[in-house]
Amino acid sequence: PLFYAVAVIVVSFLPIYVLAGPSGTLFRPMADTMIFALIGSLIVTLTLLPVLCAWLMRRGVTERRNAIFEAIRSGYRQGLDLCLAFPRWTVIASAILFGCALLLTPSIGAEFMPHLDEGALWVRATMPYTISFDDSARIVPKVRAILSSFPEVTVVSSEHGRPDDGTNATGFFNAEFYVGLKPYSQWPGAYHNKAALIAAIDRKLQSFPGINFNYTQPAEDAVDEAETGLKSALAVKLFGPDLGTLQLKGKAIKQVLERVRGIGNVTLVQEVGQPSLAIRIDRTKTARYGLNVDDINGLIQTAIGGDVATQVVQQEKQFDLVVRLDRKYRDDPVAIGNILVQTPAGQHIPLKEFAAISVVKGASFIYRENNSRFIGVQFSVGGRDLASAVEDAMRQVTTKISLPQGYRLDWGGEYSEYTASRAQMGVILPLTLFLIFLLLFVLYKNLKFPLITVAGVLLSAPVGGILALWMTGTAFSVSSAIGFLALFGVSVQTAIVYISYVNELRLAGTPLAEAIREGAVLRLRPIMMTALVAALGLLPAALATGVGTDTQRPFALVIVSGLLACLLINIFLMPALYALVARPDDRLEV
């Protein structure tokens, strides 16, 4: 039983290796640690522990009476006798309790991963796209000064424009600020959490009109941008061929999202709005003077953009010498229209006679994914779980926004990771239970006892985990799902301890009813020790509130509460199930 008990726990952690994306990267080291630790403990238990017992216990062991445990065992006997007198009602009561726990799940909510508190802020300022470097450079120090004025802040650094290596293409309209924070215990007391501090910072930064500020965390910002391709953890992407239609429908989607409960910080990626000079050549007029479009394009390129006339050599370095018109002849549409074009007949005619010159709103950025144009509507979720908020938004957008043919929506970022992980868990959880059942079948050589074990664990273990998530307001996530996987493994281990001992008593000739009762009473202590040691070991992680604990807390919370509930239910449910299913002529294995 010892080998199979450890094997069951190892199997419960194996599905973590199937997880893809950030969740797999985050939890795979934990699975490595658990599996190797279990294998190591099994080897030590089978080799070193017997030697130590033979050496240290050679004079025997005196068992002292434990008054507290004796009182617990006495009360347990009374409750056990009642449950064995009415085993069907015991199973029905457990099933009802399990059903009530399931009824709580819709109110728990769901998300991809709990947000990890990094102990710092990443503030992004998006200024008007047409702003010059000089104007934006005057704003950045002012923002930095406001951020530094808060006593909770330790350091502020800024990034303006794009990096020198060109890995993050953006303009001078974009400025990003790293804001280091003191430990929460050192905060003066004006603000009690990061959300309150962000709200206070945002109120002060509203003194800059026309600038949008976005607040996230350094590592989270990098992950969000990698997932969505935008500057937000959540975004809906509208794909289509025409920029004007994308802009129009994007504004409509933004208006719908702003009215959805729990959704905030809604911003539309401005793709159109960059002032551009449009020169539209009239082919009829150019042909009339013996010119073609290429002649006009060549002139415009040389006069405004410049052409390389020669190269200047300085020692081993070579530089292109670019020739173009002086700034006063190319600095505005009127001056450009007066540029003279020489015809084949030797005439010099102004460019405006061949082309319509105007300033129009062009594209500042054109975002593409899989070679398809899209416009992004960025948003965040607060005061509500991710799944219900985004699904509500999807329903409202689908109902209120009609898209032309050839246009489609993609809800990406953290929500797409959530849906992918939910689909993975839909396969992983049943697969884990099947593998555990398979191991139990190999152990007991029949279907009866594996069914008792799995049924008992399914009816008891999830109750505590679900109740804990509901009471603490913790949304169901990948972290809590992995906690349920580990919980099933440990709970099966306690069930194996009971069933194997009852089978051992029956093989020794003990009658069925007496073996069921005595096995439960005599194995109460090891079952309690197994569950309580695992629960107490994870209790600090379940109660931790410091920086970096957010992703592990749901995992530990599910296991601790689930083990305690499983202990209280299973010590009565498992004997009742055994009494209902077992028969005197069973094939027994221990």
MARTI-464150 format. One record per residue (C-alpha): x, y, z; residue in one letter. Coordinates in nm, 3 decimals. Layout:
<sites>
(site (X; Y; Z); a) ...
</sites>
This chain:
<sites>
(site (0.000; 0.000; 0.000); p) (site (0.285; 0.240; 0.074); l) (site (0.421; 0.219; -0.281); f) (site (0.078; 0.266; -0.439); y) (site (-0.009; 0.553; -0.204); a) (site (0.302; 0.742; -0.316); v) (site (0.237; 0.646; -0.680); a) (site (-0.113; 0.793; -0.659); v) (site (0.021; 1.129; -0.539); i) (site (0.288; 1.128; -0.811); v) (site (0.020; 1.057; -1.073); v) (site (-0.188; 1.348; -0.944); s) (site (0.103; 1.584; -1.024); f) (site (0.190; 1.440; -1.366); l) (site (-0.084; 1.634; -1.556); p) (site (0.097; 1.958; -1.468); i) (site (0.354; 1.865; -1.733); y) (site (0.079; 1.877; -1.996); v) (site (-0.006; 2.239; -1.916); l) (site (0.115; 2.485; -2.179); a) (site (0.187; 2.854; -2.157); g) (site (0.250; 3.059; -1.841); p) (site (0.063; 2.817; -1.611); s) (site (0.285; 2.525; -1.712); g) (site (0.599; 2.735; -1.672); t) (site (0.492; 2.851; -1.327); l) (site (0.387; 2.518; -1.175); f) (site (0.626; 2.273; -1.341); r) (site (0.907; 2.341; -1.089); p) (site (0.665; 2.267; -0.806); m) (site (0.569; 1.936; -0.968); a) (site (0.939; 1.849; -1.008); d) (site (1.000; 1.920; -0.641); t) (site (0.700; 1.721; -0.519); m) (site (0.764; 1.416; -0.735); i) (site (1.135; 1.389; -0.658); f) (site (1.069; 1.453; -0.288); a) (site (0.808; 1.174; -0.282); l) (site (1.036; 0.931; -0.463); i) (site (1.320; 1.019; -0.227); g) (site (1.100; 0.975; 0.080); s) (site (0.980; 0.636; -0.048); l) (site (1.338; 0.517; -0.096); i) (site (1.435; 0.636; 0.253); v) (site (1.124; 0.475; 0.405); t) (site (1.197; 0.137; 0.246); l) (site (1.573; 0.136; 0.318); t) (site (1.688; 0.364; 0.599); l) (site (1.377; 0.375; 0.817); l) (site (1.365; 0.000; 0.895); p) (site (1.731; 0.011; 0.999); v) (site (1.673; 0.309; 1.227); l) (site (1.365; 0.146; 1.381); c) (site (1.555; -0.177; 1.449); a) (site (1.839; 0.018; 1.609); w) (site (1.649; 0.279; 1.809); l) (site (1.357; 0.058; 1.912); m) (site (1.549; -0.257; 2.004); r) (site (1.437; -0.222; 2.366); r) (site (1.074; -0.185; 2.267); g) (site (0.839; 0.111; 2.271); v) (site (0.622; 0.218; 2.561); t) (site (0.292; 0.356; 2.437); e) (site (0.161; 0.629; 2.661); r) (site (-0.206; 0.707; 2.694); r) (site (-0.313; 1.025; 2.516); n) (site (-0.621; 1.160; 2.691); a) (site (-0.710; 1.405; 2.412); i) (site (-0.690; 1.143; 2.140); f) (site (-0.879; 0.891; 2.353); e) (site (-1.163; 1.143; 2.387); a) (site (-1.161; 1.200; 2.011); i) (site (-1.164; 0.826; 1.943); r) (site (-1.447; 0.769; 2.192); s) (site (-1.663; 1.032; 2.024); g) (site (-1.569; 0.891; 1.685); y) (site (-1.685; 0.542; 1.786); r) (site (-2.029; 0.675; 1.872); q) (site (-2.062; 0.863; 1.544); g) (site (-1.926; 0.567; 1.349); l) (site (-2.178; 0.328; 1.505); d) (site (-2.459; 0.561; 1.400); l) (site (-2.328; 0.587; 1.042); c) (site (-2.282; 0.209; 1.012); l) (site (-2.636; 0.160; 1.139); a) (site (-2.764; 0.376; 0.852); f) (site (-2.497; 0.351; 0.577); p) (site (-2.729; 0.454; 0.294); r) (site (-2.832; 0.770; 0.475); w) (site (-2.465; 0.848; 0.543); t) (site (-2.385; 0.826; 0.171); v) (site (-2.696; 1.029; 0.082); i) (site (-2.605; 1.298; 0.335); a) (site (-2.252; 1.318; 0.191); s) (site (-2.392; 1.343; -0.161); a) (site (-2.627; 1.623; -0.053); i) (site (-2.337; 1.808; 0.107); l) (site (-2.136; 1.765; -0.213); f) (site (-2.430; 1.893; -0.419); g) (site (-2.468; 2.200; -0.198); c) (site (-2.099; 2.275; -0.249); a) (site (-2.143; 2.248; -0.626); l) (site (-2.427; 2.501; -0.607); l) (site (-2.175; 2.756; -0.479); l) (site (-1.949; 2.727; -0.784); t) (site (-2.137; 2.976; -1.009); p) (site (-2.088; 3.247; -0.746); s) (site (-1.715; 3.178; -0.709); i) (site (-1.615; 3.311; -1.050); g) (site (-1.312; 3.218; -1.255); a) (site (-0.988; 3.367; -1.381); e) (site (-0.671; 3.249; -1.551); f) (site (-0.418; 3.315; -1.274); m) (site (-0.426; 3.525; -0.957); p) (site (-0.246; 3.854; -1.011); h) (site (0.101; 3.836; -0.863); l) (site (0.194; 4.138; -0.652); d) (site (0.544; 4.239; -0.764); e) (site (0.585; 4.516; -0.508); g) (site (0.623; 4.777; -0.782); a) (site (0.421; 4.972; -1.040); l) (site (0.467; 5.022; -1.412); w) (site (0.296; 5.342; -1.528); v) (site (0.249; 5.406; -1.899); r) (site (0.167; 5.754; -2.031); a) (site (0.020; 5.772; -2.382); t) (site (0.032; 6.127; -2.513); m) (site (-0.121; 6.258; -2.839); p) (site (0.047; 6.088; -3.134); y) (site (0.137; 6.423; -3.294); t) (site (0.330; 6.553; -2.994); i) (site (0.688; 6.662; -3.060); s) (site (0.992; 6.538; -2.876); f) (site (1.049; 6.876; -2.710); d) (site (0.694; 6.893; -2.574); d) (site (0.689; 6.534; -2.452); s) (site (1.035; 6.571; -2.296); a) (site (0.900; 6.857; -2.083); r) (site (0.610; 6.643; -1.958); i) (site (0.807; 6.331; -1.857); v) (site (1.004; 6.497; -1.570); p) (site (0.682; 6.648; -1.433); k) (site (0.515; 6.307; -1.422); v) (site (0.824; 6.161; -1.260); r) (site (0.815; 6.433; -0.992); a) (site (0.450; 6.360; -0.909); i) (site (0.519; 5.987; -0.877); l) (site (0.820; 6.055; -0.652); s) (site (0.615; 6.280; -0.423); s) (site (0.435; 5.983; -0.264); f) (site (0.607; 5.860; 0.056); p) (site (0.529; 5.497; -0.037); e) (site (0.757; 5.525; -0.343); v) (site (1.128; 5.445; -0.322); t) (site (1.250; 5.508; -0.676); v) (site (1.111; 5.629; -1.010); v) (site (1.279; 5.581; -1.347); s) (site (1.141; 5.663; -1.691); s) (site (1.172; 5.543; -2.049); e) (site (1.079; 5.787; -2.322); h) (site (1.019; 5.686; -2.683); g) (site (1.167; 5.359; -2.807); r) (site (1.484; 5.174; -2.704); p) (site (1.801; 5.211; -2.910); d) (site (1.783; 4.851; -3.032); d) (site (1.441; 4.917; -3.188); g) (site (1.279; 4.612; -3.027); t) (site (0.973; 4.810; -2.917); n) (site (0.868; 5.035; -3.201); a) (site (0.690; 5.341; -3.065); t) (site (0.712; 5.719; -3.078); g) (site (0.782; 6.008; -2.844); f) (site (0.417; 6.001; -2.743); f) (site (0.492; 5.695; -2.527); n) (site (0.658; 5.720; -2.185); a) (site (0.688; 5.442; -1.928); e) (site (0.776; 5.475; -1.560); f) (site (0.907; 5.216; -1.316); y) (site (0.783; 5.295; -0.964); v) (site (0.948; 5.101; -0.682); g) (site (0.742; 5.068; -0.363); l) (site (0.833; 5.021; 0.001); k) (site (0.717; 4.704; 0.183); p) (site (0.354; 4.745; 0.287); y) (site (0.452; 4.737; 0.655); s) (site (0.646; 5.062; 0.602); q) (site (0.364; 5.256; 0.436); w) (site (0.271; 5.568; 0.639); p) (site (-0.096; 5.471; 0.657); g) (site (-0.266; 5.711; 0.416); a) (site (-0.322; 5.423; 0.172); y) (site (-0.381; 5.066; 0.284); h) (site (-0.323; 4.880; -0.042); n) (site (-0.186; 4.922; -0.392); k) (site (-0.529; 4.992; -0.544); a) (site (-0.579; 5.292; -0.315); a) (site (-0.231; 5.422; -0.401); l) (site (-0.297; 5.387; -0.775); i) (site (-0.625; 5.577; -0.738); a) (site (-0.444; 5.860; -0.557); a) (site (-0.168; 5.872; -0.819); i) (site (-0.424; 5.879; -1.099); d) (site (-0.607; 6.172; -0.940); r) (site (-0.286; 6.376; -0.939); k) (site (-0.194; 6.278; -1.294); l) (site (-0.529; 6.398; -1.426); q) (site (-0.371; 6.744; -1.427); s) (site (-0.223; 6.646; -1.767); f) (site (-0.516; 6.676; -2.012); p) (site (-0.515; 6.456; -2.321); g) (site (-0.278; 6.197; -2.171); i) (site (-0.397; 5.845; -2.094); n) (site (-0.230; 5.671; -1.799); f) (site (-0.225; 5.294; -1.758); n) (site (-0.111; 5.114; -1.441); y) (site (0.033; 4.764; -1.424); t) (site (0.351; 4.592; -1.295); q) (site (0.692; 4.550; -1.463); p) (site (0.691; 4.176; -1.533); a) (site (0.315; 4.171; -1.584); e) (site (0.345; 4.444; -1.848); d) (site (0.596; 4.239; -2.045); a) (site (0.380; 3.926; -2.025); v) (site (0.064; 4.117; -2.120); d) (site (0.230; 4.269; -2.425); e) (site (0.359; 3.928; -2.532); a) (site (0.010; 3.774; -2.499); e) (site (-0.199; 4.046; -2.665); t) (site (0.050; 4.236; -2.880); g) (site (-0.090; 4.549; -2.712); l) (site (-0.027; 4.739; -2.390); k) (site (-0.291; 4.558; -2.186); s) (site (-0.363; 4.220; -2.025); a) (site (-0.708; 4.210; -2.186); l) (site (-0.807; 4.325; -2.532); a) (site (-1.063; 4.260; -2.801); v) (site (-0.917; 4.270; -3.151); k) (site (-1.130; 4.364; -3.449); l) (site (-0.987; 4.224; -3.773); f) (site (-1.073; 4.365; -4.114); g) (site (-0.927; 4.521; -4.431); p) (site (-1.034; 4.888; -4.406); d) (site (-0.880; 5.119; -4.145); l) (site (-1.175; 5.357; -4.147); g) (site (-1.425; 5.080; -4.077); t) (site (-1.198; 4.937; -3.808); l) (site (-1.181; 5.277; -3.639); q) (site (-1.558; 5.327; -3.657); l) (site (-1.648; 4.983; -3.521); k) (site (-1.370; 5.005; -3.262); g) (site (-1.526; 5.321; -3.117); k) (site (-1.865; 5.147; -3.101); a) (site (-1.713; 4.848; -2.919); i) (site (-1.540; 5.085; -2.675); k) (site (-1.872; 5.251; -2.592); q) (site (-2.035; 4.914; -2.523); v) (site (-1.748; 4.794; -2.301); l) (site (-1.758; 5.111; -2.092); e) (site (-2.111; 5.022; -1.982); r) (site (-2.030; 4.664; -1.873); v) (site (-2.009; 4.616; -1.496); r) (site (-1.659; 4.536; -1.377); g) (site (-1.481; 4.657; -1.692); i) (site (-1.271; 4.973; -1.676); g) (site (-0.973; 5.153; -1.828); n) (site (-1.120; 5.104; -2.176); v) (site (-0.899; 5.256; -2.444); t) (site (-0.909; 5.234; -2.822); l) (site (-0.576; 5.198; -2.998); v) (site (-0.558; 5.506; -3.219); q) (site (-0.441; 5.388; -3.558); e) (site (-0.574; 5.685; -3.756); v) (site (-0.494; 6.048; -3.674); g) (site (-0.136; 6.107; -3.781); q) (site (-0.120; 6.421; -4.004); p) (site (0.005; 6.313; -4.344); s) (site (0.078; 6.501; -4.666); l) (site (-0.118; 6.353; -4.955); a) (site (-0.006; 6.434; -5.311); i) (site (-0.253; 6.296; -5.564); r) (site (-0.117; 6.321; -5.919); i) (site (-0.356; 6.393; -6.206); d) (site (-0.250; 6.157; -6.484); r) (site (-0.441; 6.351; -6.752); t) (site (-0.257; 6.677; -6.681); k) (site (0.083; 6.512; -6.666); t) (site (0.022; 6.338; -6.999); a) (site (-0.082; 6.668; -7.156); r) (site (0.267; 6.809; -7.090); y) (site (0.447; 6.492; -7.196); g) (site (0.518; 6.378; -6.840); l) (site (0.437; 6.055; -6.659); n) (site (0.370; 5.973; -6.294); v) (site (0.721; 5.839; -6.240); d) (site (0.869; 6.176; -6.338); d) (site (0.658; 6.355; -6.076); i) (site (0.733; 6.092; -5.809); n) (site (1.105; 6.123; -5.877); g) (site (1.091; 6.501; -5.839); l) (site (0.898; 6.477; -5.511); i) (site (1.144; 6.221; -5.374); q) (site (1.444; 6.436; -5.463); t) (site (1.299; 6.771; -5.355); a) (site (1.144; 6.662; -5.025); i) (site (1.301; 6.333; -4.922); g) (site (1.640; 6.384; -5.083); g) (site (1.860; 6.169; -5.304); d) (site (2.216; 6.051; -5.255); v) (site (2.436; 6.262; -5.483); a) (site (2.773; 6.123; -5.382); t) (site (2.967; 5.991; -5.084); q) (site (3.203; 6.165; -4.846); v) (site (3.505; 5.964; -4.732); v) (site (3.675; 6.036; -4.401); q) (site (3.959; 5.792; -4.341); q) (site (3.787; 5.450; -4.332); e) (site (3.434; 5.589; -4.294); k) (site (3.194; 5.666; -4.579); q) (site (2.891; 5.891; -4.556); f) (site (2.610; 5.951; -4.806); d) (site (2.574; 6.310; -4.921); l) (site (2.200; 6.373; -4.957); v) (site (2.073; 6.666; -5.164); v) (site (1.725; 6.816; -5.126); r) (site (1.551; 7.154; -5.127); l) (site (1.603; 7.398; -4.843); d) (site (1.349; 7.365; -4.559); r) (site (1.160; 7.684; -4.652); k) (site (1.073; 7.532; -4.992); y) (site (0.937; 7.203; -4.852); r) (site (0.800; 7.289; -4.508); d) (site (0.429; 7.338; -4.589); d) (site (0.181; 7.232; -4.859); p) (site (0.184; 7.576; -5.027); v) (site (0.562; 7.577; -5.066); a) (site (0.557; 7.220; -5.194); i) (site (0.288; 7.313; -5.446); g) (site (0.515; 7.586; -5.583); n) (site (0.800; 7.347; -5.661); i) (site (0.869; 7.381; -6.032); l) (site (0.845; 7.082; -6.262); v) (site (1.038; 7.090; -6.590); q) (site (0.851; 6.950; -6.891); t) (site (1.016; 6.791; -7.198); p) (site (0.945; 7.119; -7.382); a) (site (1.157; 7.311; -7.133); g) (site (0.867; 7.473; -6.947); q) (site (0.874; 7.515; -6.566); h) (site (0.529; 7.460; -6.419); i) (site (0.436; 7.449; -6.044); p) (site (0.368; 7.105; -5.897); l) (site (0.019; 7.215; -5.788); k) (site (-0.082; 7.222; -6.157); e) (site (-0.023; 6.845; -6.178); f) (site (-0.137; 6.727; -5.835); a) (site (-0.382; 6.798; -5.553); a) (site (-0.181; 6.861; -5.235); i) (site (-0.351; 6.840; -4.895); s) (site (-0.294; 6.741; -4.532); v) (site (-0.501; 6.439; -4.432); v) (site (-0.529; 6.212; -4.130); k) (site (-0.323; 5.905; -4.204); g) (site (-0.237; 5.593; -4.010); a) (site (-0.011; 5.631; -3.708); s) (site (0.020; 5.256; -3.664); f) (site (-0.111; 4.956; -3.851); i) (site (-0.130; 4.650; -3.628); y) (site (-0.124; 4.308; -3.791); r) (site (-0.160; 3.953; -3.668); e) (site (-0.111; 3.661; -3.906); n) (site (-0.086; 3.922; -4.184); n) (site (-0.436; 4.058; -4.106); s) (site (-0.504; 4.416; -4.001); r) (site (-0.669; 4.473; -3.666); f) (site (-0.755; 4.746; -3.421); i) (site (-0.744; 4.679; -3.048); g) (site (-0.975; 4.787; -2.769); v) (site (-0.787; 4.750; -2.441); q) (site (-0.958; 4.710; -2.103); f) (site (-0.915; 4.575; -1.752); s) (site (-1.141; 4.392; -1.506); v) (site (-1.191; 4.504; -1.147); g) (site (-1.445; 4.427; -0.876); g) (site (-1.558; 4.119; -1.066); r) (site (-1.409; 3.789; -1.176); d) (site (-1.249; 3.772; -1.519); l) (site (-1.468; 3.504; -1.677); a) (site (-1.810; 3.652; -1.596); s) (site (-1.703; 4.007; -1.687); a) (site (-1.557; 3.914; -2.026); v) (site (-1.842; 3.676; -2.111); e) (site (-2.094; 3.949; -2.024); d) (site (-1.900; 4.190; -2.247); a) (site (-1.895; 3.936; -2.531); m) (site (-2.273; 3.895; -2.513); r) (site (-2.335; 4.269; -2.519); q) (site (-2.092; 4.337; -2.803); v) (site (-2.236; 4.052; -3.010); t) (site (-2.590; 4.181; -2.949); t) (site (-2.529; 4.551; -3.009); k) (site (-2.253; 4.559; -3.273); i) (site (-2.306; 4.427; -3.625); s) (site (-1.990; 4.363; -3.823); l) (site (-1.962; 4.381; -4.203); p) (site (-1.866; 4.072; -4.395); q) (site (-1.494; 4.001; -4.369); g) (site (-1.463; 4.143; -4.017); y) (site (-1.429; 3.936; -3.700); r) (site (-1.358; 3.972; -3.326); l) (site (-1.095; 3.798; -3.118); d) (site (-1.103; 3.825; -2.737); w) (site (-0.740; 3.779; -2.647); g) (site (-0.488; 3.817; -2.370); g) (site (-0.557; 3.677; -2.027); e) (site (-0.906; 3.561; -2.127); y) (site (-0.775; 3.346; -2.412); s) (site (-0.524; 3.193; -2.170); e) (site (-0.812; 3.124; -1.932); y) (site (-1.022; 2.949; -2.197); t) (site (-0.721; 2.745; -2.311); a) (site (-0.639; 2.637; -1.954); s) (site (-1.006; 2.554; -1.889); r) (site (-1.009; 2.329; -2.195); a) (site (-0.688; 2.164; -2.076); q) (site (-0.830; 2.109; -1.728); m) (site (-1.142; 1.957; -1.882); g) (site (-0.915; 1.681; -2.013); v) (site (-0.659; 1.668; -1.733); i) (site (-0.898; 1.624; -1.438); l) (site (-1.082; 1.318; -1.580); p) (site (-0.751; 1.175; -1.701); l) (site (-0.601; 1.209; -1.353); t) (site (-0.897; 1.033; -1.193); l) (site (-0.872; 0.755; -1.452); f) (site (-0.500; 0.704; -1.384); l) (site (-0.564; 0.697; -1.010); i) (site (-0.844; 0.444; -1.062); f) (site (-0.610; 0.234; -1.278); l) (site (-0.347; 0.227; -1.003); l) (site (-0.608; 0.126; -0.747); l) (site (-0.729; -0.152; -0.977); f) (site (-0.373; -0.285; -0.999); v) (site (-0.351; -0.270; -0.618); l) (site (-0.682; -0.439; -0.532); y) (site (-0.726; -0.662; -0.842); k) (site (-1.099; -0.578; -0.870); n) (site (-1.330; -0.287; -0.946); l) (site (-1.515; -0.276; -0.616); k) (site (-1.253; -0.120; -0.388); f) (site (-1.123; 0.133; -0.645); p) (site (-1.484; 0.249; -0.691); l) (site (-1.525; 0.286; -0.314); i) (site (-1.205; 0.490; -0.295); t) (site (-1.279; 0.722; -0.587); v) (site (-1.643; 0.772; -0.484); a) (site (-1.545; 0.856; -0.128); g) (site (-1.280; 1.104; -0.239); v) (site (-1.505; 1.271; -0.498); l) (site (-1.788; 1.317; -0.248); l) (site (-1.567; 1.459; 0.027); s) (site (-1.247; 1.624; -0.099); a) (site (-1.396; 1.901; -0.322); p) (site (-1.636; 2.019; -0.050); v) (site (-1.374; 2.193; 0.162); g) (site (-1.190; 2.343; -0.135); g) (site (-1.506; 2.487; -0.291); i) (site (-1.627; 2.622; 0.043); l) (site (-1.289; 2.789; 0.112); a) (site (-1.282; 2.958; -0.231); l) (site (-1.638; 3.083; -0.179); w) (site (-1.580; 3.212; 0.175); m) (site (-1.256; 3.395; 0.089); t) (site (-1.384; 3.538; -0.240); g) (site (-1.107; 3.364; -0.432); t) (site (-1.185; 3.298; -0.798); a) (site (-1.127; 2.954; -0.947); f) (site (-0.799; 2.957; -1.140); s) (site (-0.525; 2.730; -1.269); v) (site (-0.362; 2.753; -0.926); s) (site (-0.672; 2.625; -0.745); s) (site (-0.732; 2.359; -1.013); a) (site (-0.384; 2.218; -0.954); i) (site (-0.463; 2.231; -0.583); g) (site (-0.763; 2.005; -0.645); f) (site (-0.541; 1.762; -0.837); l) (site (-0.299; 1.739; -0.545); a) (site (-0.591; 1.714; -0.302); l) (site (-0.730; 1.410; -0.483); f) (site (-0.393; 1.238; -0.458); g) (site (-0.348; 1.294; -0.084); v) (site (-0.713; 1.205; -0.013); s) (site (-0.679; 0.877; -0.200); v) (site (-0.373; 0.803; 0.013); q) (site (-0.580; 0.822; 0.333); t) (site (-0.848; 0.602; 0.176); a) (site (-0.586; 0.340; 0.086); i) (site (-0.470; 0.335; 0.450); v) (site (-0.822; 0.244; 0.564); y) (site (-0.926; -0.003; 0.292); i) (site (-0.597; -0.194; 0.297); s) (site (-0.615; -0.238; 0.674); y) (site (-0.977; -0.357; 0.664); v) (site (-0.883; -0.610; 0.396); n) (site (-0.590; -0.721; 0.612); e) (site (-0.824; -0.778; 0.908); l) (site (-1.063; -0.977; 0.691); r) (site (-0.779; -1.194; 0.558); l) (site (-0.685; -1.265; 0.921); a) (site (-1.037; -1.401; 0.981); g) (site (-1.213; -1.099; 1.130); t) (site (-1.587; -1.088; 1.037); p) (site (-1.685; -0.825; 0.780); l) (site (-1.885; -0.593; 1.008); a) (site (-1.626; -0.606; 1.285); e) (site (-1.340; -0.547; 1.039); a) (site (-1.514; -0.238; 0.899); i) (site (-1.564; -0.092; 1.246); r) (site (-1.230; -0.186; 1.399); e) (site (-1.038; -0.083; 1.088); g) (site (-1.190; 0.264; 1.107); a) (site (-1.117; 0.303; 1.479); v) (site (-0.763; 0.163; 1.469); l) (site (-0.666; 0.361; 1.159); r) (site (-0.811; 0.689; 1.284); l) (site (-0.473; 0.809; 1.417); r) (site (-0.265; 0.747; 1.097); p) (site (-0.543; 0.892; 0.881); i) (site (-0.557; 1.203; 1.100); m) (site (-0.178; 1.233; 1.101); m) (site (-0.155; 1.200; 0.722); t) (site (-0.419; 1.467; 0.658); a) (site (-0.318; 1.707; 0.936); l) (site (0.055; 1.699; 0.857); v) (site (-0.012; 1.784; 0.491); a) (site (-0.266; 2.053; 0.587); a) (site (-0.047; 2.215; 0.854); l) (site (0.252; 2.209; 0.620); g) (site (0.064; 2.421; 0.366); l) (site (-0.119; 2.639; 0.619); l) (site (0.145; 2.920; 0.611); p) (site (0.115; 2.938; 0.230); a) (site (-0.265; 2.951; 0.256); a) (site (-0.251; 3.239; 0.505); l) (site (0.043; 3.430; 0.353); a) (site (-0.025; 3.783; 0.228); t) (site (0.323; 3.910; 0.136); g) (site (0.463; 4.006; -0.203); v) (site (0.479; 3.708; -0.440); g) (site (0.232; 3.485; -0.251); t) (site (-0.075; 3.547; -0.466); d) (site (-0.027; 3.264; -0.716); t) (site (0.041; 2.996; -0.453); q) (site (-0.233; 3.095; -0.206); r) (site (-0.530; 2.939; -0.394); p) (site (-0.332; 2.616; -0.439); f) (site (-0.257; 2.591; -0.066); a) (site (-0.604; 2.710; 0.036); l) (site (-0.775; 2.433; -0.162); v) (site (-0.549; 2.160; -0.022); i) (site (-0.568; 2.272; 0.343); v) (site (-0.945; 2.321; 0.351); s) (site (-1.007; 2.018; 0.131); g) (site (-0.801; 1.786; 0.352); l) (site (-0.975; 1.904; 0.668); l) (site (-1.320; 1.857; 0.512); a) (site (-1.217; 1.523; 0.363); c) (site (-1.093; 1.409; 0.704); l) (site (-1.420; 1.498; 0.876); l) (site (-1.639; 1.342; 0.605); i) (site (-1.434; 1.047; 0.490); n) (site (-1.382; 0.886; 0.831); i) (site (-1.758; 0.827; 0.833); f) (site (-1.828; 0.800; 0.459); l) (site (-1.561; 0.543; 0.372); m) (site (-1.679; 0.280; 0.629); p) (site (-2.039; 0.337; 0.513); a) (site (-1.944; 0.284; 0.147); l) (site (-1.742; -0.024; 0.238); y) (site (-2.036; -0.167; 0.434); a) (site (-2.273; -0.111; 0.141); l) (site (-2.050; -0.261; -0.128); v) (site (-1.836; -0.529; 0.041); a) (site (-1.944; -0.893; 0.056); r) (site (-1.799; -1.186; 0.256); p) (site (-1.674; -1.360; -0.060); d) (site (-1.476; -1.060; -0.193); d) (site (-1.133; -1.113; -0.345); r) (site (-0.907; -0.931; -0.102); l) (site (-0.572; -0.761; -0.157); e) (site (-0.385; -0.534; 0.081); v) 
</sites>
